[in-house]
Amino acid sequence: MVKTVDGDEICDSEAYWYIENEEEDIVCDIAKLNLSVSAGKLTFAPGKSLFDIEKNESSKYFAVEINKNSNEKKANITAELSPVKNFPYNNKTLKYNVFLSKIPVWEMELELNATANEIDLSAFKVKELKIESNASSVEVKIGNLYENVNMSIEPNASSVKIKIPKDMKCVINKDNALSSMKIYGLKKQKDGSYLSEDEIETIGAVYLTVEANVSSVEVRKY
């Protein structure tokens, strides 16, 4: 069952691709995304609408639930992407290609279950990012378009690689249970923060909290 922005329910699993929402062109200041993804590969890219999902060759194999409400100041989006019943796991890899608007400041919460992810958010103004991953591999790239980024990673039996711009200071708070953490291209400071090994003037900071359980976490500059 798919819900449109107006609250209508559509039974056809593909009908949501053809929903025309005049409010998609609203320019909002802040957008909050709560996204849950299971058994597939998740990617992000800039798009014309606030939030959209590419129709591709694997679309018929996954179900989508989307709820949105928005005004000129803030938009709230909740979405879930998951395989349909009787999905042929041995023969297919689901590709969840998500498009986001570059206009608003984004607050994101991602729940990733048994997924492979290449999350490049360098084109977006990201204020907050929380990722909870279970049995997943995650590569996430943060940009420098927002001055102070609050980032929280909670991997469980997962592999996480985080890329941070060279011109962003990185403050890391870690609490690892039976996990490994590697930090490259960063030099630890007396206050516990990490700066680029190169002498580059910083324009902002990424405040990273890592709570890992039986996982590997890697942080590096780019």
N, C-alpha and C positions, 0 to 999 in steps of 0.2 A: 504494500500500500504506500502510495506517494502522496504527500500533502503539498499543495501549491502555497504560494505566499498568501493567497486569499483564504486559505483554510480548506479549499476543496480537496477531495480525495480522488485519486485516479488509480484504477486497478491495473491498467495496462502497464507492464514493466518498462516499456520504452516511451510511454506517453510524456514523461517528464522532459524529454529532449525537446519537445515542441511547445512547451509552456512559454507564452509570451508575457513578460511581466514589465509593464511600463515603468514600474518603480526601480528597475535595474539601473537606470541612468541617474538616479539620485546621487548627488555628491555628498557623502557623509564624512565627518571628521575622523570618527573612530569606528572600526569594525571588529567585532569579536567573533571568533570562529571556534566552535567545538566540533572536532572531527574525529570520528572513530572509523578505523580501517582494519579489515581482516583479510588475510590470505591473498596478498597481491603485491604489486609494486606501486608505490605512491611517488608522484612527482608534482612540482608546482611550476607554473609559468605565468607571466603577465597576460591579462585578458582584458577585453572591453567591458565585460560585466563585472559586478561586484564579486560574484562567485558563480562558477560554472564548471561543468565536467565534460571532458571531451567524449564524443561518441566515437568509439573505435572498434576494432575487430573483436574485442573481448566484451563489449558492452552487454551483449545478450546473456552473458554468464554471471553478471553481478547485479545485485539489487541496490537501489538507492532510496534513502529516506532523507528529505530535506525540509527544514522549517526555517523560515526567515521572517524577520520583522525589522523595519528600518524607518528612520526619519532623516532629516537633514543633518542631524548631529551624530547619531550612532546607529549602527546596524548590528543585529544579533543573528548569527547563523549557526544552526545545529544540523549536522549531517552524519549519516552512517553509510559506509560502503562495505558490502559483504557479498560472498558468493551466493548464487541461487542454490536451491536444493538440487541434489543430484549433479553438482558441478564435477566435471571430469578432471580431478586434480592432477592426474598423471600426464595429461596431454596439453594443458593450458596454463598460462601464466596471466593472471588478471593484471591489467594496466590501468591504474587509476590516475589519470592526468587531470589535475585540478588547475583551473585558471582563476586568478585573483586580480582585482583592480589594484593599480599602483597608487591610487589617490589617497585612501585613508591610512591612518596609523592603525596597525594590526595588533590585536591581542589574541593569541592562539593557544588552544589546548588540543593536543593530538594524542589519541590513544591508538597504538599500533600493535596488532596481534598477529604474529606469524607472518610478518611482511618483510620485504626488501625495499628500502627507501632511499631515494636521492633527493633530499629536500634542500633545494637551492632557494634561499629567501633573500639573496643579496639585492634583488631588484625592488624589494618592498621595505616600507618603513615599519619595522617590527619593534614594538615597545615591550611586549611580554611574550615569552614562548615557553610553554610547558609540554614536555614530551614524556609519556609513559609508554615504554615498549616492553613487550613480552615475547620472548623467543623470536626476536627480529634483528635484522641488521639495519643500522641507521647511519646515513651520512648527511649531516646538516651543515649548511653554509650560511653564515650571518653576514649581512652587509653593514655599511657605515652610514645609512641614511637616517637613522635615529640616534640621538646623542647618547642615551643611556638605555641599555637593553637588559632586562631581567630575564634570565634563562634558567629553567629548571629541568634536569634530566633524571628520570627514574627508570633505569633499565633493569629488567629482570631476565636473566639468562639471555642476554643480548650483547651485540657488538655495536658500539657507538663511536663515530668519528665526527669531531666538531672542528669546523674551520672558522677562524676569526680574522678580520682584517688586520694588517700590520699597524694601521694607524688607530686601532682601538685598544685601550688598556683592558686587561682581563683580570678580574677578581674572582678567585675560585674558592668555593667552600665545599669540601668533599667529605662524605661519610660512606666509605666503601665496605661492604660486608663480603669477604671472600672474593674480592674483585681486583683487577689490575687497572692502573691508570697511568698513562704516559703523556707527558707534556713536551712538545717540541717547539723550538723557535721562540721560547719564552724564558725569561730570566726572573726568578723569584726575588721579590723585594722584601725589605725588612717588615713592611706592614702586612705581608702575606699575599699581596697581589703579584701579578705577573705582567711584565712588560716585554715588548719585542726585544730580541737581542740586538737588533739594529737600532741606532739612535734616530728614531723617527718621532716627530711631534704627534702626540695623540689628540684626537678630536672628540673622543668620547670613551665610554667604557661598556664592557659586557660583564654583568654580574652573574656568574655561573654557579649554580648549586647542583652537585652531583650526589645522588643517593642510589648507589649501585648494589645489586644483589647478584652474585655469581655472574658477573659480566666483565667485559673489557671496554675501557673508555680511553679515547685518544683525543687530545686537543693540540691543534697546531695553528700557526699563522699562515696567511697566504697573501 
